[in-house]
Amino acid sequence: MLLESYSDEYQPVEIGEHNVSSYELAAIIADEIGVGKSSSTKLTEAKIRRELKDVDQSVLLGVDEFGLNSKDTLHTIQYLNDLPNTRILMTGMTSQWDAIGKIGSDGRAFQRRVAYDVQLEPLEYDGVDEMVRRRIATVTDYDHDQYTDVDLGPITNESLEEIHERSSGVPAVATAALSELVGLAAYRYAQVGDTEITADLASKIEYADPEADLEGSSQADGE
C-alpha cells in the first residue's frame, strides 16, 4: 500500500521475501525491472546499474519486514542505494532493526547511513479500520485512495474492535490475526456456509504479544 501511494513519482519494486541472500535480493530486483538476473551477485548488480542509469522514472525499492541477516545483504542494499535514480524504503519491527546493529561493524555502519528512522505509534481503532480497508482495496478493483468505499464484508465492526484491543494497535499483530481469521472463515464457509468473522471468533484465536514490539514498526528511508 505504501509503495503504491508513490507510484506517480516512482516505479515501485517490492521485496517481500524474508531473509533473502544478497544474490536473491539482486535477482528479484533485476527481474522486477525487466533486465533479468546473471550468474552472480556482482554481474546482476552491474546489469541493474546499467538499466537504472538513464531511466525516466526513479525506482523506489521497498523491503517489507526486512530480515537482513548478513553483512553481504547489507552491502547489496548499500550498493543499490548508491545507484542513480534509486531510493530505498525499509519497513519492519523494531527488533529487526536492532538485529542489524548486532551484525557487527557492518550493521552499525549501515544504520548510520540511513537518512530517516521513523518509529510508528500503535494505531487507534480508526487506524486499524483504515489499514484493513486499504489492504482489501489493493486486492480488489479499488484504487488505494478509494479505501473508504471498501466493504469489510464478513468482518464485523465488533470483531475489528476485538482485534484492535487484543493487538494493542500494533499493525503486525493485527494483520496476523486477520490472516488467521480469514482462513478460519474460509474453513467455516466450506463446512457450514457461514463466513462471518464475529467478535466471539476473534476473541478465541491466539495473538502475538504486542508488548514484545509495542514500539511498533519502524520505517527506514535510504539516503
N, C-alpha and C positions, 0 to 999 in steps of 0.2 A: 504494500500500500504506500509506504513512504517513497520508494523508488518511483512508483507510478506518478506520484504527485509532482515529480520533477521531470516528467517525460517531455514537456515542452521545451525545456532548456538543455537536456542531456539525453544521450542514448543510454538507458539504464540496463545494467547487466547484474543479475542476481546470482550470488553464490550461496546456496542453502545447505550444501553438504557439510557435515561436521568433521573436524579433524582430518582435513584433506592434506595430502603431501604437497610439497612445493610444485612437483610436476603436475599433479592432478589439478591444482589451482590454476596454473598457467594454461593447461589443456582445456579446462572448462571455459576460460575467458576467450581463448583462441577460437573455440568452436562457436561461442556466442556471437563473436564479432565477424564470423564468417571466413577466417583465414585457415582454420584447422591446425591441429597440433603437429609437432615434429617429434623426432625420436628422443629428444632430451629437453630438460627444462631450459637450458641456455638457448637452444635453437628455437624453441617455442616462444621464449621471451623476445628474441630478435624479430620473429615474424610479427608479433604483437606491436613492437615498436615501429616497424615499417608501416604497418597498417594505420596506426594512430597518428603518424606524423602529419598527415595532411587532411584529416577528416574535417567535414564541415561542422559536425556537432560533437562536442566533447562527450566522453564516456563517463558515466557515474557508476562505479563499481560498488555494489552493496554486498557486504559479507555479513550474512544474518547468523546470529547466535555463534559468533566466531569461536572456534576451538583451535587456536594457533599454538600447536603443542611442540613446535621445534623451531630452532633458530633458522633453518633453511626456509621454512614457510614465511617467517618474519622477513627474511631477506627478499623473498619474492614479492611480498606486499610492498616493501620499501622500493623495490625496483619499479613496480607498477605505478606507485605513487609519484615517482620522479619522471614518468613518461609525459610527453606533451599531450595536452588535451585530455587529461585523466584526473578524476577526483575519486576518492575512496571514502565510503561511509561504512563503519562497522557498528553492529549492534549486538548486545549480549548482556548477560548478567554481570553484576559487579564482581562476583567470584571468578568469572572467566577473565576479566580484565586484570585482576590481582594475580592470576596464574601466569600471565605473560611476564610480569615482573619477576617471577620466581624462576624463569628460564635461565637467568644469569645476566651478564653484562649486555648481551644482545637484546634480551627482553626489556631491560631498563632503558637502553638506548632507543628502542622502538617507541616506548611510551613517551619519551622526551620529545620525539619528533611529531607526535600527534598535535594537530593545531588546536582542536577543541575537544574537551572531555565534558560531556553533558550528562548529568545524573538526573534521572526522572523520578518524580514523586509518584507514589501509588495513585491509581485512578479513583475518582469518585464514581458513584453509580452511573451518572450520565456518561462518564468517560468509558466505562465498560460497555454500556449500551451502544455508544458510537463505534467503539472498536469492533464489536460483533457485527454491526450493520455494514461497516466498511469492509470487513472480511467477506461477508456474503456478497457485497457489491462486486468485489474483484473476481468472483467466480460465476457471476450471473451477467445479465445484459445491461447492468447499470454502470455508468461511469463512476469513478471513485468519489467525485464530488456530489453525486446524487444519492448518497447513502441514506439521507433522511426519508427517501421514498421506499426504502427496502423494508419488506415484511419479514419479521423474525420467524414466521412460520410456526413450527412446533415448539419454539422456545417461549415459554410464558414469562410475563413480567416478574411473577413471583419466583420463578426458578432463577432468573437473572439476578434478582436481589439476593437469593441464597448464594449464588456463585460469587457475587461481589463481596458478601460478608465473609465467606469461608476463605476466599483468596486474599482478603485484605487489600484488594485493588491492585495486586501485583499482576501485570499483564500475562507473564509466562505461566503463572499458576492458573489464572482464569481460562486461558486458551487451552491448556492441557485438560482442564476439567470439561470444557465444552467439547473437546475432541472425544473424550470418553463417553460423554452423554449422547452425542450424535451417534456413536457406534451402538450404544445400548438402545437408542430409539429405533435404529435400523433393524436390530435384532427383534425388538418388540413388534415392529411392523410385520416382519416375516412370520412371527408366531401368532399374534392376535390382531394384527391390522391397526395397531394404535401407535402413533408416532409422537404423541405429546410429551414434551420434556417438562415435567412438573417440578415444583419446589420439593416435593417429597422425594422424587428420584434424585434431584440434585443434592439433597441432604445425605443420601446414603452412599455416595461414592467417596473414595479416598482422595484427599487433596495433598499436594506437596506443601511442605512447611513454608509459608510466606515469610516467616521471620528469618529464614536462612539467607534470604537476599532481599530483605524488605527495603533496602536502599533502592531497589528497583533495577531496571535495565539501564545501562549506560550507552550513550552513543558517542563514538569517537570518529571525528571527521579528519581525514588526512590533510596534509599540508597542501 
